[in-house]
């Protein structure tokens, strides 16, 4: 059973037929306060027009500590997780304080159903409910839960894990990189579906541009399929040897019916169906811009891209006169290189915002695993760019005398989308 609850309806009109509920927030609150049925809850995003919460997302579950059930709250910033436990009267206070924070979406899993609450642009609450069945686990000393099980067959086929299901010491960094990417993919997809940007009840179309050895392609397919989605996955890469290898791995896993690889450049790739999700992990230099431009051209509702090297803007900065008083930022090679990284991704985010995307720039994995650890997460909203946004962008590129590749692909001189 699925139902959408609009709290502005009368009780008799509610889609789920429950006349006892007084609103979507009350439904979520009741589920959070039920220590016998709550399995897991996640709050993320922010409500339109409000300052973002201090933490990017929070997760809640109940755990048993010293024979007493506690509500465990884990708060995530860009670098680490912070965990607190509450018992007794503290639980209700903690839940009410969380619900007062301006998170844009709530995703709850209970022993009997899945609930998704989102806030519209006007602040209206929309609640989606779906009957489900799952077990509650309240052990505090449980084995660390991973998004990607190290024993997953695809990790063994890729040589990341050994045949005992353990990540090889030499592949720990690669495993961590893929897992952290997937941790950001899953809630972003849930939010896009809850917001109605991606339709449910049909196959989920996903494309990985510049997929290379397909680590992310296979991980995303595994993750989303395990979450119950009917996935159609396409990996795009111009390396015939990689395509042959990847196809062999997919065939060995028995995934060939719904996962294919296409030998093409990012710019020339053609799809039969518009993708719902576009991924790009470490496409080199302006290949990231090509990937973002293709996603925009396809009007993809959700885009996740982790840029790699940033040579284009670095080269441009070598021959420009920096605006005062910032000449010292380009005097030294290493400083100029790092500044170019920041400037490039700032401009990419600004361009995406001008073509109707809401953009977040986050760190998706610690720098010890990869120095290229920023992620652009973009959701297509169709919002019209403001004059202030256009003006700020124009001032930035004029002051630094740079011409971003993504702007060349997507914007005309008047900052409109190229047809």
N, C-alpha and C positions, 0 to 999 in steps of 0.2 A: 504494500500500500504506500502511495506517495500522496502528499498533500502540501499545499502552500497556505500558510495562515497569514492573513492580513489583519493586524490588530485594530484597524479602523472600521472593520465590519462589525456588525452586531453579532452576538454569540450564536444566534440561530443561523447566520449566514456564513459562518466560518467554514473554510473548505474541508477541514478535517472533522466537522460535525461536533466538536467538543465545546459545549456551552459553558463549561466550568472554568475555562481559561480566561484570564483577564488581559492578556497581551503576550506578545512574543517574548519580551524580556522576562516576564514572569515564568514562562515555560522554561526558558534557559536557566533561570535562577533555581527553579525547583529541581531541574536535572543536576545542576552543579552541587546542590546541597543533599543529594541522595547518596549516602555512602555505600549503599548496597547495590547500586546499579550503574553508577558512572564508571565507565571504562577509561575514557580519555577525553579531554577537551582542549581545544587550541583557539586562541584569539590572535588575530593578526590584522595587518593593514591599518588604515585610519579612516575616520569619517570625513567626508568632504567638508572643507571650510574650517576644520579644526586642526590644532597643532598635533603632530604625531605623538603617540605615547612614548615614554622614555625608553621602553624596551620594544624591539621589533616584533616579538611575539611572546606569548606565554602559553605554557602547557600545564594542565592540572590532571591529577589522578589521585585516588585514595591508596594509602599504604598503611600497613600494620606495623607499629613501632611499640615495643614493650607492651604487647597485648592491648593496645589502644589504636583505634583507627584514626589516621590523620589525613588531612587534605594536603597533598604535596604540590607546591607551586614552583615551577621552574620558569625563570625569566631569561630571555636571550637578548643580548646586545650583539654588536658586530663581532665581538671577540670571544665571548665565553657565556656559559650558563650560570645562573645564580639560583640556588634552590633554598626554599623555606618550607617548613611543615607547620600546620595549624591543627589544633584540636579544640573540642568543646565550643564555647561561645566565639572563639577566634575565627572559626570557620565561616560563620555567617557574615561577620564583619569583613573578612578578606574577600569573600565573593562579592559583596555589595560594592566594595571599593574597586574591584576589577571591572564590574559591570558599569561603573561610572566613568571609566577611562574611555577615550574616544577610539577604541578599536572598531574597524569597519566590518569585520566578519567574525563569527563564532562558529566553530565546527565541533560538535559533540557526538561522541559514540557512547551508547549505553548498552546494557545487556539486551535490550529489546528494540532499539531504534537508532537512527542517525538523524541528528538535527543540524540544520545550517541556518544561522541568522545573519542577515546582512542589512546594512543601512543604505538606503537609496541616496541620490544626490540631494534630495530635499529632507533627508534625515528620517524618512519613514522606515519602519521596521518590517522586514519581510522574512517569514520563517518557513523553511521547507522541512518536511518530516517524511522519513522513509522507514518502514518496518525492517528490522534487521535482527540478527541473533548472534551474540558473541559472549565470551566468558570474561569475567572480571578477574584481574590478577592484582593482588594487593601486597605481594611479597616485596619487602624493601631491599633484600639482598638478591634480587633476581639477576639473571645474566643480563648484561648490558644489551638493551634493545638497539638494534641497528636497522637503518632503513634498508640496507642491502645485506642479506645474509651471506657471510663469507663462503658458505657451502653451496650457494646458488650454482646450478650447473653452468651457466654462462661464464661465471668467473673462473671456473675450472677450465673450461674450453679456451678461454682467453689467456690462461697461464698466470692469472693474478692469484688464484688460490691453488693449493695443492690438492691431491685426490682425497685427503682427509678433511677437506673443507676449511683449511686454515690459510689465511692470507700469507703469501710468501714474504719474508723479511725484505727482499729487494723490491717488492711491489706495494709496500705499505702506503707510500706517498700517492701512487696512482689510485689505489683503492679509496683512500681518504678523499682525494680530489673528486672522484666520481660520486661518492656517497654524499658529500656536502652539496654538490650540485643538485642531486636528487632531492635532498632535504628542502631545497628552495623551490624545486619544480612542483612537488606534491601540493603544498598549501596554495601556491599561485594558481594551479589548475582548479583546485576546489573553489577558490574565490571567484575565478572566471566563470565556472559553471553556476555557482550560486547567484552571481550577478546577471546571469542570462546572456553573457557574451559568447559562451560556447553552449550549443544545444546538447541536451542529454537525450538518451533514448536512441542514439544512432552511433555508428562507429566514430571513434576519435581519431582524427587525422593528424599525424605528427611527422615533421620532417627535420632531419639533422643535416645542416649544410656544412660541407667540408668535414665529413665524418671521420676521415682518416681510417684508423684501425677499429673504429666503431665501438670503443669502450662505452661512450655515453649513449650511443644508439641502442645498444643491447641493454644497458642498465635502465634506460628510460622505458623501453618496451617491457622489461621484466617488472619494474616498479609499478607501472600503470596497469598492466594486465593483472598483477597480483591484487591491485586495489579494486578490481572488478570492471575496469573499462574494456570495451571491445576496441582494441587498438589496431590501426593501420599505419605502419611505420615505414618511412622511406629515408634511406641514407644516401646523401649526394657526395660524390668525390670523383675527381678526375684521374685518380691513380688506378689503372686497370689491375695492377697486382693486389692493391688493397681490396678492390671490389671482389676479386676472385677469392682471396683469403676470407673476407667477411661472409661471402655467400656460403663457403664451405662450413664455417662455424654455425651459421643460421640453419643450414640443412642438418647438421649434426644434432642441433637442439630441437629440430622439428618445428621451427618457427617460420619456415619459408612461405607458408600460405599468406601470412599477414605482415611479413617484414621483408623488404626488398632493398637492393642497392642499385643505384643508377650511376653510370659512368658519365659524368658531366661536370662542367665548371659551375660554380655558384651562379654566375651571371647567366649562363645558358640553360640552367635546369628548368625543365617543364614538368608540371604536375597535372594529373587528370582531375584532381579535386582540390579545392582551396584548403590549405592546412589550417587546423585549429591552433596548433602550437608549432613554433619554429625555434629550433635550438641551434646554437653555434658555439662550440667550445674551442677556444684558442685558434680561430682562423687568423692567419698571420697578416699583420699590418692592415692594408685597405681591404683585404678579403672580409674582415669583419663588417666594414661599411657596405660591401656588396651583399653580404648576408642580411644585414638590417634593411637595406633597400628592397631586396626581394620580399622580405616579410611584409614590409609596408605595401609594396605593390600587390601582394596577395591579400591585403587587408587582414592579416593574421590577428586573431584576438589576443594571443599571448606570445611574447617573444622573450627568450632568455639567451643572452650572449655574453660569453666571457672573452674579452679581447685578448690578443697576444701582443706582439711587438707593435710599436707605434712609430715606425720610421718616417712616415709621411710628414707629420707635423714637426718632428725633430729636424728634418732636413730644411723645412721652411724657416724654422727659427734661427738657423745658422746664418741666414742672409737678411734678416730683418733688423731694424732698429727698434728695440723694445720701448714701450711707453715709459715715461718717467713715473716713478723712480725705480723701475724694475730691471734695469740693465744688469744688475748683479745676478739675476736669476738665469741668465743665459751666458754668463761669462765662463762658467766652469762646465765642462762636458757632462759630468755625472749629474749635476744639478739641472742642467738644461734637459737631459734625457728624462729625468723623473718629472720635471715640470711639464714636458711635452706629453707624457702619459696622462697626467691629470687634465691638462688642457684638452687633449683629444677626446677623452671620455666625457668631459663636461660639455663640449660642443656636440658630441653625438646625442647626449641626453636632450640638449636644447633643440636640436633638429627634430628629434622624435616627438617632442612635445608640440612642435609647430605643425605636425601632420596628424595630430589627433591621438597621441598616446600619453598615458600617465607613466612616468618613468621613476624607477628606484635604482640607485647605484649602491650596491652593498658588497661587503667582503664575503666571499662564499667559502673560503678555506684559509687556514693560517698560512702565513708566508713561508713557514718552514717546509711546506709541502709543494708550493709553487709560488714564485714571485709574481706571476700573473694571476692575481687572485681577486680581481674586481668582477662583479657581475652586473650587467645591465638587464633589469627585469622590466619589461614594458607591456602594459595592458592597453588595448585599443578601446578608447572611450568615445572617439569622434568629437571631442571637445574642440571648439574653435580657439585658436591661440589668441591671447590678449595682446594689445598694443605694447604693453610693458614688456612682455616676453620677447616680442619681435625686436623691440628697441634695445633691450639688454644684450640679446644675441648679436645684433648688428654692431653695437659698441665694442663688444669683446673681439670680434674678428677684425674690425677696423683698427682698434688699438694695437693688436698684435700682428696685423698684416698677414693673416693666414687664410687659406681657403680649404675648409674641411672637405674631404672626399664625399662624405655622406650628404653634405649640402649640395654639392655638384650633382648628385644623383637624384635628390628629392626636391630641392627648392629652386625656384627661378629667382630672378633679381628682386621680385616683389614678395618672395618667401611663400609662394603658393606651391602646391604639389604639382610636379611635372606630370602631364597627362601621358 
